[in-house]
Amino acid sequence: MPNNVWKAPVDVSFPHQDRQVVSGPFEAMTCLTNRWPNMSGLKFLRARMACKAALDGRVSADDARVVFVEAVSEAGGNAH
C-alpha cells in the first residue's frame, strides 16, 4: 500500500471559511470535493488527478502535495 501521508501537512485557508489542515491525498480529495470555492481551473483538475493517482500508488503523495498547493493558490486561498 502506498504511503498516503505527506511529510508536511498543508494548512489551507479560503476567504470566508475555517482553515483546514490537510495531511495527505485522501484529505485533499475531500477538501477538493467538499470545500473548494471554485471547482474549475487547470490546477484544480490537476490536483484531483494527482491526489487520485497518489491514492492508487501511481505517484508519490508528496508529488500530489505540490500540485494541491498550486491549486489552493489558483483558487485564491492560502497554503502553509
Backbone torsions as a table, in degrees:
resi	resn	phi	psi	omega
1	MET	NA	135.3	-178.8
2	PRO	-69.2	155.8	176.2
3	ASN	-76.7	114.9	-175.8
4	ASN	-109.3	32.4	175.5
5	VAL	-125.4	135.9	179.0
6	TRP	-78.8	150.6	177.1
7	LYS	-63.6	-33.3	178.0
8	ALA	-132.9	119.7	177.9
9	PRO	-62.5	160.3	179.1
10	VAL	-111.1	123.1	175.8
11	ASP	-89.6	108.9	-173.5
12	VAL	-105.5	133.8	173.1
13	SER	-139.4	136.8	174.6
14	PHE	-120.7	152.1	177.2
15	PRO	-55.8	137.7	176.1
16	HIS	66.8	22.9	175.8
17	GLN	-136.3	153.2	173.2
18	ASP	-68.6	151.4	177.0
19	ARG	-72.7	158.2	-179.9
20	GLN	-139.4	137.2	174.1
21	VAL	-95.5	122.7	-178.0
22	VAL	-109.5	121.7	-172.1
23	SER	-102.6	-7.8	-178.5
24	GLY	-175.7	-179.2	-175.5
25	PRO	-63.8	-30.8	178.2
26	PHE	-65.9	-47.2	177.7
27	GLU	-65.4	-34.0	177.2
28	ALA	-64.6	-41.8	177.3
29	MET	-61.4	-40.3	177.4
30	THR	-62.6	-44.3	178.4
31	CYS	-63.0	-45.8	179.9
32	LEU	-62.2	-32.2	-176.9
33	THR	-86.3	-40.3	-170.5
34	ASN	-104.8	-22.4	-171.9
35	ARG	-121.1	-2.9	-170.7
36	TRP	-70.5	130.7	-176.0
37	PRO	-73.7	-24.8	-177.3
38	ASN	-148.0	101.4	-174.7
39	MET	-84.8	56.8	173.5
40	SER	-149.0	172.8	-179.6
41	GLY	106.9	146.4	-177.1
42	LEU	-62.4	-42.8	-177.7
43	LYS	-70.1	-33.0	174.1
44	PHE	-60.3	-49.0	179.8
45	LEU	-63.1	-41.7	178.7
46	ARG	-63.5	-38.5	-179.8
47	ALA	-66.0	-42.5	177.1
48	ARG	-60.1	-44.8	-179.4
49	MET	-66.5	-41.0	-178.4
50	ALA	-67.3	-41.1	179.5
51	CYS	-67.3	-40.0	176.4
52	LYS	-62.9	-43.0	178.4
53	ALA	-63.2	-37.4	177.5
54	ALA	-66.5	-40.4	178.4
55	LEU	-65.5	-31.4	178.2
56	ASP	-84.3	-6.9	179.5
57	GLY	83.6	14.9	-178.9
58	ARG	-87.9	-22.2	173.9
59	VAL	-137.8	163.5	179.6
60	SER	-74.9	152.8	177.6
61	ALA	-59.8	-39.1	-178.0
62	ASP	-70.9	-28.3	172.8
63	ASP	-66.2	-40.1	177.3
64	ALA	-64.5	-34.0	179.7
65	ARG	-60.5	-43.8	-179.4
66	VAL	-59.3	-45.1	-179.2
67	VAL	-67.5	-39.1	178.6
68	PHE	-61.9	-44.9	179.5
69	VAL	-61.1	-40.2	177.2
70	GLU	-62.6	-38.7	179.4
71	ALA	-66.8	-37.5	177.0
72	VAL	-59.6	-45.1	179.7
73	SER	-63.0	-44.1	178.9
74	GLU	-58.5	-35.3	-177.3
75	ALA	-83.0	1.7	178.0
76	GLY	87.2	15.8	179.4
77	GLY	-100.9	179.5	175.5
78	ASN	-117.1	140.3	176.9
79	ALA	-129.8	126.3	-179.2
80	HIS	-122.5	NA	NA
